Amino acid sequence: SGVIPYAKMGYWDASYAVKTTDILALFRITPQPGVDPVEAAAAVAGESSTATWTVVWTDLLTACDRYRAKAYRVDPVPNTTDQFFAFIAYECDLFEEGSLANLTASIIGNVFGFKAVSALRLEDMRIPHSYLKTFQGPATGIIVERERLNKYGAPLLGATVKPKLGLSGKNYGRVVYEGLKGGLDFLKDDENINSQPFMRWRERFLYCMEGINRAAAATGEVKGSYLNITGATMEEVYKRAEYAKAVGSIVVMIDLVMGYTAIQSTAIWARDNDMLLHLHRAGNSTYARQKNHGINFRVICKWMRMSGVDHIHAGTVVGKLEGDP
């Protein structure tokens, strides 16, 4: 039929010597019954780099040996009978510099629906410095945040405004004030509070800042609240971000569901405007919760730090969400 196994097309190389400039991905693969784990790993390598379902004559127009991803190691997952760790190396030149959208279009673009595997999970990645430095990265760290809050020697303590939906702007600001006056360093909006009929975003921003300023005056401490600027379009996101800055906020937040390009764009704005940027992981569990299929949260964290996010909502130590303390 003209179909050649991926392992015989150059996507499997057990003797491959990993280069320091290679992008490495660790996949947990569950091959379909009857599919050899090596072939499944090679299929993932092929489909996430240069391959299609068969050899085509236009392959000869490229430097195939260089641009093919190489699956070079397959190990059984301990305590399982049908899962394997597949180690895959990618030539750095396969990816556009500084583009998370392009990186993910290859690494997770097509392979998760591939016939050779019944389940697939991206467990980890190693990004070489040569590629990592083409991304902005976070503008600040914990030291800068402590400087802005003028708090040292103790954990920063925050909370989320509840109920997250339904409060009027005035009552929302009251919650912010009471929490900060009671000892919190900051509060934050939740993921789905944007600009609904019961409270528009401008109203929320103004009442939040009033609560922040009053609490700061009452306690003599620097206080803050993460204002969610997530919107339907980037134009709306920028408008809300500029307004948050104008009313005196030093930190804004966005949701993961905004998308990689929007997150990178917002991070550039935040750096240019000397604003801290917080990311809520909204939507993360749709692909991170299942242990045999999806993306490990550690990978999402790496991508978000590359994008320029200063810190990421990771859930409470003990709470309502799935996960070990």
C-alpha positions in Angstrom: 0.0 0.0 0.0 3.0 2.3 0.1 2.8 2.8 3.9 6.2 2.5 5.6 6.5 2.1 9.4 7.7 5.3 11.1 10.5 3.4 12.8 11.9 2.6 9.3 11.5 6.1 8.0 14.2 7.6 10.3 12.0 8.6 13.3 13.6 6.0 15.5 17.3 6.0 16.3 18.4 4.1 19.4 21.9 5.4 18.9 21.1 9.0 18.6 23.4 11.3 20.6 21.3 14.1 22.1 22.7 17.6 21.4 22.6 20.5 23.9 20.6 22.5 21.4 17.9 19.8 21.0 14.4 20.4 22.4 13.5 17.2 24.3 10.1 15.9 25.0 9.1 13.1 27.3 5.8 11.4 26.3 3.8 8.8 28.2 2.4 6.6 25.4 -0.2 3.9 25.5 0.1 2.0 22.2 -2.9 0.5 20.6 -3.2 -3.2 21.0 -0.7 -4.9 18.6 1.3 -1.7 18.0 5.0 -2.0 19.0 6.0 0.7 21.5 9.0 1.6 19.4 6.7 2.1 16.4 4.3 4.2 18.5 7.1 6.4 19.7 8.4 6.8 16.2 4.9 7.7 15.0 4.7 10.4 17.7 8.1 11.8 16.7 7.2 11.7 13.0 3.8 13.4 13.3 5.1 16.1 15.6 7.8 17.0 13.2 8.0 16.4 9.4 6.0 13.2 8.6 2.7 12.5 7.0 1.1 9.0 6.7 3.6 7.9 4.0 6.8 8.9 2.2 6.2 11.6 -0.4 8.7 12.7 -3.1 8.8 16.2 -1.7 10.6 14.8 1.3 13.7 14.8 -1.0 13.5 18.6 -1.2 14.4 19.0 2.4 17.3 18.0 4.7 15.2 15.1 6.0 17.8 13.5 8.3 18.2 16.8 10.1 14.6 17.9 10.5 13.1 14.5 11.5 12.4 14.3 15.2 14.2 11.3 16.7 12.6 8.9 19.2 15.7 7.5 20.8 14.6 5.7 24.0 11.5 3.8 25.1 11.1 2.6 28.7 8.2 0.8 30.4 6.3 2.9 32.9 6.8 1.3 36.3 3.7 -0.5 37.7 1.9 -0.5 34.4 1.6 -3.1 31.6 0.7 -1.0 28.6 2.3 2.4 29.1 5.8 3.5 28.0 7.9 6.6 28.4 9.1 7.8 25.0 12.0 10.2 24.7 12.0 12.4 21.6 14.6 14.9 20.4 13.7 17.8 18.1 16.1 20.0 16.1 15.8 23.5 17.4 15.4 24.9 13.9 12.0 23.2 13.6 10.5 25.9 15.7 9.9 29.7 15.2 11.9 31.7 17.7 9.9 33.1 20.6 6.6 31.6 19.5 4.8 29.4 21.9 2.0 28.9 19.4 4.4 27.4 16.9 6.2 25.2 19.4 2.9 23.7 20.6 1.5 23.4 17.1 4.2 20.8 16.5 4.6 19.2 20.0 0.9 18.8 20.7 -0.7 19.7 17.5 -1.8 16.5 15.8 -0.3 13.6 17.7 -3.0 13.3 20.4 -5.5 11.9 17.9 -3.1 9.5 16.3 -4.2 6.0 15.6 -1.0 4.4 16.8 -1.7 5.3 20.4 -4.8 5.0 22.5 -3.6 7.6 24.9 -0.7 10.1 25.0 0.6 12.4 27.7 3.3 15.1 27.5 5.1 14.6 30.8 8.0 17.0 30.5 10.2 19.1 28.2 13.8 20.3 28.2 14.2 23.6 26.4 17.8 24.5 25.5 19.1 27.9 26.4 19.5 28.8 22.7 15.8 28.6 22.2 14.7 29.7 25.7 16.4 33.0 25.3 14.3 33.9 22.3 11.3 34.2 24.7 10.7 37.2 26.9 10.4 35.2 30.1 9.0 36.7 33.4 9.9 40.3 34.0 10.0 40.1 37.8 10.5 37.5 40.5 9.6 37.0 44.1 12.3 39.5 45.2 10.7 42.3 43.1 7.3 41.5 44.4 8.5 41.6 48.0 10.1 45.0 47.3 6.8 46.3 46.0 4.9 45.0 49.0 7.7 45.9 51.3 7.3 42.6 53.1 10.2 40.3 54.0 10.8 37.3 56.3 7.3 35.9 56.0 5.1 34.2 53.4 2.9 36.5 51.3 -0.7 35.7 52.1 -3.5 36.1 49.7 -7.0 34.9 49.0 -9.7 35.0 46.3 -12.9 37.1 46.5 -15.9 34.9 47.1 -18.6 34.5 45.9 -16.8 34.9 42.6 -20.0 35.8 40.8 -23.0 37.9 41.7 -21.5 40.6 44.0 -22.2 44.2 43.2 -19.2 46.4 42.6 -19.6 48.1 46.0 -19.9 44.8 47.9 -16.9 43.4 45.9 -14.8 46.3 47.0 -16.0 45.8 50.6 -14.7 42.2 50.5 -11.4 43.4 49.3 -11.2 46.0 52.0 -12.2 43.6 54.8 -9.7 40.9 53.7 -6.8 43.3 53.4 -7.5 45.1 56.6 -7.8 41.6 58.3 -4.2 40.7 57.5 -4.0 39.6 53.9 -1.3 41.0 51.7 -3.5 40.8 48.6 -6.7 39.5 47.2 -7.5 38.4 43.6 -10.3 38.1 41.2 -11.4 34.6 40.2 -11.1 33.2 36.7 -14.6 33.9 35.5 -15.2 37.4 36.8 -14.7 39.7 33.7 -17.5 42.2 32.9 -20.9 40.7 33.5 -24.2 42.6 33.8 -24.1 42.5 37.6 -20.7 44.2 37.7 -18.9 45.8 34.8 -15.1 45.8 34.9 -14.6 49.5 35.4 -16.8 49.4 38.4 -14.9 46.5 39.8 -11.5 48.1 39.3 -12.6 51.3 41.0 -14.2 49.7 44.0 -11.2 47.3 44.4 -8.7 50.2 44.3 -10.8 52.1 46.9 -10.7 49.0 49.1 -7.0 48.6 48.6 -6.2 52.3 49.4 -8.4 52.4 52.5 -6.9 49.1 53.8 -3.4 50.4 53.2 -4.2 53.6 55.1 -5.7 51.7 58.0 -2.8 49.2 58.3 0.1 51.2 57.2 1.1 48.3 54.9 1.3 48.0 51.1 -1.8 46.1 49.8 -3.0 44.9 46.5 -5.5 42.9 44.4 -5.0 41.0 41.2 -7.4 42.6 38.7 -8.6 40.2 36.0 -8.3 41.9 32.6 -9.3 38.8 30.5 -11.6 39.9 27.7 -13.1 38.7 24.5 -10.5 40.4 22.3 -6.9 41.7 22.7 -8.2 45.2 22.1 -10.4 44.8 25.2 -7.6 43.2 27.2 -5.3 46.1 26.5 -8.1 48.6 27.3 -8.7 47.0 30.7 -4.9 46.7 31.4 -4.4 50.4 30.7 -7.3 51.3 33.0 -5.9 49.1 35.8 -2.6 50.9 35.5 -4.3 54.3 35.4 -6.2 53.7 38.6 -3.1 52.7 40.5 -2.9 48.9 40.3 0.6 47.3 40.0 -0.6 43.8 39.1 -3.1 42.4 36.6 -4.2 38.8 36.0 -5.3 36.8 33.0 -6.7 33.3 32.4 -5.0 30.4 30.7 -8.0 30.0 28.4 -7.0 33.3 26.7 -4.6 31.3 24.6 -0.9 31.2 24.1 -0.5 34.1 21.7 -2.8 36.4 23.8 -0.8 35.5 27.0 2.5 36.3 25.3 1.1 39.6 24.0 -0.2 40.6 27.5 3.2 39.7 29.0 4.9 42.0 26.7 2.5 44.8 27.7 3.1 44.0 31.4 6.9 44.3 31.0 6.7 47.5 29.0 4.4 49.0 31.6 6.2 47.7 34.7 3.2 45.7 35.9 3.2 42.3 37.6 1.3 39.6 35.6 -0.5 36.7 37.3 -2.0 33.8 35.4 -5.0 31.7 36.5 -4.8 28.2 35.3 -8.4 28.1 34.2 -9.0 25.2 31.9 -5.8 23.4 32.9 -7.5 20.3 34.2 -9.2 19.5 30.9 -5.8 18.2 29.8 -3.7 17.8 33.0 -5.9 15.7 35.3 -5.8 12.4 33.4 -2.6 10.6 34.2 -2.3 8.8 30.9 -3.5 11.4 28.4 -3.0 15.2 28.1 -0.3 17.5 29.4 1.4 17.5 32.7 0.9 20.8 34.6 4.7 21.2 34.9 4.9 21.6 31.1 2.2 24.3 31.2 4.1 26.1 33.9 7.3 26.0 31.8 5.4 27.4 28.8 3.8 30.1 30.8 7.1 31.2 32.3 8.6 31.3 28.8 5.7 33.5 27.8 6.5 36.0 30.5 4.0 35.3 33.3 5.4 36.3 36.7 3.4 33.8 38.7 0.8 31.1 38.2 -2.2 30.0 40.2 -1.4 26.4 41.2 -4.3 25.7 43.6 -4.3 25.7 47.4 -2.2 23.2 49.4 -5.3 21.5 50.8 -8.6 22.3 49.2 -11.5 21.4 46.9 -9.4 20.5 43.8 -7.8 17.2 42.8 -4.2 16.8 43.8 -1.9 15.7 46.6 -0.8 18.2 49.3 
